[in-house]
Amino acid sequence: MICSRRDFLVTVPLAGGALALLPAFTIAQGPVLSFHLDQPYVDPTGLAEPFIPPSGMRSGAPLAALSEEALSRYYGFI
């Protein structure tokens, strides 16, 4: 027999603790949204450059602030 039950019961929690600490030392974060060839994709490794939308590209923001009543006054019934 290669190892006894006692050695096995001591080794398994130590190995589990080491594996639990392993993700804390990696540089990858969580999944990130990115673009490749003008197509969005989610990189599960977190190593891709994340997509950050440019400022000034929110043309619908003023309309989003309007209530349903105010929006229907300008654009008819929706």
Secondary structure, 3 states (H helix, E strand, C coil): CCCCHHHHHHHHHHHHHHHHHHHHHCCCCCCEEEEECCEEEEECCCCCCCCCCCCCCCCCHHHHCCCHHHHHHHHCCC
